[in-house]
Each structure stands twice: as structure tokens, then as C-alpha cells.
């Protein structure tokens, strides 16, 4: 799990990491347990920096919310990080 989190923050590899995470989402959720599993699954989007990725990420999480009890806070934090990144990009 650590590798995917470090890879997704590199813009050159972020698209590949996100595609992998979407394809393996069930495995990520199923192989993780408790709060760490929920945070791993919902924390995938925290380094994104586009509205398109934010929408894809939010849709993925919301479509699986029955499998992710207590996901709301981590989802909100990730979406906030994305919004801040987008806002900072508009400053440049």
C-alpha cells in the first residue's frame, strides 16, 4: 500500500496509479481491515489536483460507501486537499 501512496503524488505516475487504484479498489477494501482499511480506500484521492479527478474519486467512494463505514471525514479531507490544490494552481 505504501508504494501506491508515494507513486500517486508524482504527476508523471499519478494517472497510472489512479487507474490501478480504480481497477484494484475491491482488493484494496477487501484486504484492509478496520479504520486503516477505510482510510486507505478513501485516502486515495488526497493528492489529486483537478476537478475531473475529484469527481471520479468522489463517485468511486460514494458508490462504495456501504463498504466503508465512517468514510465521510476522510472523504471530506481528501476533497478539501484537492480544492486547495486547484485554488493554489489558479494563483500561479
Secondary structure, DSSP 8 states (H G I E B T S, - for coil): -HHHHHHTTSHHHHHHHHHHHHHTHHHHHHH--HHHHHHHHHGGGTT--SHHHHHHHHHHHHHTGGGSTT-HHHHHHHHHHHHHHHHHHHH-
